[in-house]
Amino acid sequence: MSIRVLIVDDQELFRDAIALTLGRDDRITSVTAVAGGAEAIDHVRAHTVDVVLMDIRMPGVDGIVATREVLRLRPGSRVLVLTTFDLDEYVYDAIRAGASGFLTKDVAPAALADAVVAVASGDSVLSESATRSVLGFVRDGHRQRDGREALALLTAREQEVARLLASGASNEQIAGRLFLSENTVKTHVKAVLSKLALPDRVHVVIWAYENGVLRPGG
């Protein structure tokens, strides 16, 4: 695997520490670090990046705006938000801007490297506390649409997979629940994402709760 990483954070010591950690991982080809959202946007205009580690609260262009613009300029890139602030509105806004994951800065170095690889591979990463934040934020008044028509685009089996995805189940867990092979589950997950026009698994969670397909705790 060959992964190019861009770190975006206004704290120099943190940028350097993360760059050092990720630079030791054989799966990561290059690591570049910039101090803010504007610099990140300039960088992706000139360079291809696979994964952007994005802080949210930065002077000038913040991480939400930068995430949206980075993904507009480089649709093939992935954004993993890495921040001190595990707050409802930040998690929700980052994911709605297109981020594929959200971790707090106290994540273990090995777990961070694995998260970068997972996101680069097309998966999504959301800490347990961030998942609770997202679902709580949606529950408290942010459901916007009736998703029954979109859900009807899915086969009965795909609807089962979608509901399990939205509950946070892994492919292995879905396979066990539905008595399917993991390869079959991957095929169904791909179909769900395609039919619902969603970029990754974490956005299935948001979609399901926003549209009333699932309810917190149900």
Buried (B, 14 or more C-beta within 10 A) or exposed (E): EEBBBBBBBBBEEBBEBBBEBBEEBEBBEBBBBBBBBBBBBEBBEEEEBBBBBBBBEBEEBBBBBBBBBBBEBBEEBBBBBBBBBBBBEBBBBBBBBBBBBBBBBEBEBEEBBBBBBBBBEEBBBBBEEBBBBBBBBBEEEBBEEEBEEBBEBBEEBBBBBBBBBBBBBBBEEBBEBBEBEEEBBBBBBEBBBEBBEBBBBBBBBBBBBBBBBBEEEE
